[in-house]
């Protein structure tokens, strides 16, 4: 089904924030436990969430250093270095978290585009193809703020966004259930395989 939408530059509808150079963290500052999580590009899952159990921690001072990158529920995150364009949507935040230098946080500023619609659009091939054509050259690829601000994003009507999000969320839930079922069946198969192939 085709929908009508106007397109606008990313910078018109969203703010982009990341840890800036002078705030750079070293691995020596990564803590094994604490009260403040640090989200890096390696914490993104294939289901477009953050694996908070995998995150390291940082000090309170580092967390409070930049309020713009203190993560909130409904934030959309994008990796900008190395493996570009991985997307995560923060539906729940188990504890305070901030970002390392390789991740953008994206927040709507006009209210024209919902965060959940944004998440689905950025997961699509539209964004992946754009990244392929627009990332910086070099041995390590980068997605700069200046580049990303030039990305065109569709702005369909609120009801259209709601319809699209509702449909795609339902598909995601269905796939998630299937994946869980497959995992359980694999465990069940392994159990019976060992039982049936064990002989006195």
C-alpha positions in Angstrom: 0.0 0.0 0.0 1.3 3.4 -0.9 1.0 6.4 1.4 1.3 10.1 0.6 3.9 12.1 2.6 5.9 15.2 2.3 9.6 15.0 2.8 11.8 17.2 4.9 15.4 17.4 6.0 16.3 15.5 9.1 17.6 18.6 10.9 14.2 20.3 10.6 12.3 17.6 12.6 15.0 16.1 14.9 17.9 16.9 17.2 21.0 14.8 17.0 23.3 14.6 20.0 26.5 12.5 20.7 29.4 12.6 23.1 31.7 15.3 21.7 35.4 14.9 21.3 36.7 16.5 24.5 34.3 14.3 26.5 35.8 11.2 25.0 35.8 8.1 27.3 38.7 5.7 27.5 38.3 2.0 28.2 40.1 2.6 31.6 36.9 4.4 32.6 34.6 1.5 31.9 33.4 0.0 35.2 32.2 -3.6 35.8 29.3 -2.4 37.9 27.7 0.8 39.1 24.6 2.9 38.8 25.1 4.4 35.3 25.2 2.4 32.2 27.2 3.3 29.1 25.7 2.4 25.7 28.2 1.5 22.9 27.7 0.2 19.4 28.3 -3.3 20.6 25.2 -3.2 22.8 22.8 -3.0 19.9 20.7 -6.1 19.3 19.4 -7.6 16.0 15.9 -6.7 17.4 16.8 -3.0 17.4 17.0 -2.7 21.2 19.8 -2.3 23.6 21.2 -5.3 25.5 21.5 -3.5 28.9 23.0 -6.7 30.5 25.9 -6.3 28.1 26.6 -2.6 28.9 29.5 -1.5 31.0 29.2 1.3 33.6 30.6 4.8 34.0 31.0 7.1 37.0 28.3 9.5 38.1 30.6 12.4 37.0 30.7 11.0 33.4 27.0 10.4 33.4 26.2 14.0 34.5 28.8 15.5 32.2 26.3 16.0 29.4 22.6 16.0 30.0 21.9 15.9 26.2 23.1 12.4 26.0 21.4 11.1 29.1 19.1 8.5 27.6 15.3 8.6 28.0 12.5 6.2 27.1 11.3 6.7 23.5 14.8 7.7 22.3 16.1 6.4 19.0 19.8 5.6 18.8 22.0 5.3 15.7 25.6 4.0 15.5 27.8 6.5 13.7 31.3 4.8 13.6 32.5 1.5 12.3 29.3 -0.5 11.7 27.1 2.4 10.6 23.4 2.8 11.0 22.5 0.2 13.6 19.2 1.3 15.1 17.9 0.9 18.6 14.6 2.1 20.2 14.4 2.6 23.9 11.0 1.4 25.0 12.2 0.8 28.6 15.1 2.1 30.6 16.2 -0.1 33.5 18.6 2.4 34.9 20.3 5.7 34.0 22.4 5.5 30.9 24.6 7.6 28.7 26.4 7.2 25.4 29.9 6.6 24.2 31.3 8.6 21.3 30.1 6.2 18.6 26.3 6.6 19.0 23.8 9.4 18.2 20.6 10.0 20.2 17.8 11.3 18.0 14.8 13.1 19.4 11.9 14.8 17.7 11.7 18.6 18.0 8.6 19.4 16.0 6.3 16.6 16.9 5.5 15.9 13.3 7.2 12.5 13.3 6.7 10.0 16.1 9.8 8.3 17.5 8.3 4.8 16.8 7.7 5.8 13.1 11.2 7.1 12.9 12.6 3.8 14.3 10.8 1.8 11.6 11.8 4.1 8.8 15.5 4.1 9.9 15.4 0.2 9.9 14.2 0.2 6.3 16.3 -0.1 3.2 15.6 3.6 2.5 18.1 4.6 5.3 20.5 1.7 4.7 20.8 2.7 1.0 21.3 6.3 1.9 24.1 5.5 4.3 25.9 3.4 1.7 26.0 6.4 -0.6 26.7 9.1 2.0 29.1 7.8 4.7 32.6 9.3 4.9 35.4 7.5 3.0 38.4 6.0 4.7 39.5 2.8 6.5 36.9 3.4 9.2 33.5 4.6 8.0 31.8 7.5 9.8 28.3 9.0 9.8 28.7 12.6 10.7 26.0 14.9 12.1 26.4 17.2 9.1 25.7 14.3 6.8 22.8 12.9 8.7 21.1 16.3 9.0 20.8 16.2 5.2 18.8 12.9 5.2 15.3 13.4 3.9 12.6 11.9 6.1 8.9 11.4 5.1 6.3 13.2 7.2 3.0 11.4 6.6 -0.1 12.3 8.5 -0.4 11.3 12.2 -3.0 8.7 11.4 -0.9 7.2 8.6 2.1 7.0 11.0 -0.1 5.3 13.6 -1.3 2.7 11.0 2.2 2.0 9.8 3.7 1.7 13.3 0.8 -0.5 14.5 1.2 -2.9 11.6 5.0 -3.1 11.9 4.9 -3.5 15.7 2.5 -6.4 15.2 4.9 -8.1 12.8 7.8 -7.5 15.2 5.9 -9.2 18.0 5.0 -12.1 15.8 8.6 -12.6 14.7 9.8 -12.4 18.3 7.3 -15.1 19.4 8.5 -17.3 16.5 12.1 -16.8 17.5 11.4 -17.8 21.1 9.4 -20.8 19.9 12.3 -21.9 17.6 14.7 -21.6 20.5 12.5 -23.8 22.7 12.1 -26.4 20.0 15.9 -26.5 19.4 16.4 -27.1 23.1 13.7 -29.8 23.0 15.3 -31.4 20.0 18.7 -31.4 21.7 17.2 -33.0 24.8 15.5 -35.8 23.0 18.4 -36.4 20.6 20.7 -37.0 23.6 18.1 -39.2 25.3 17.4 -41.3 22.2 21.0 -41.7 21.2 22.3 -42.7 24.6 22.7 -46.5 24.9 23.5 -48.8 27.7 
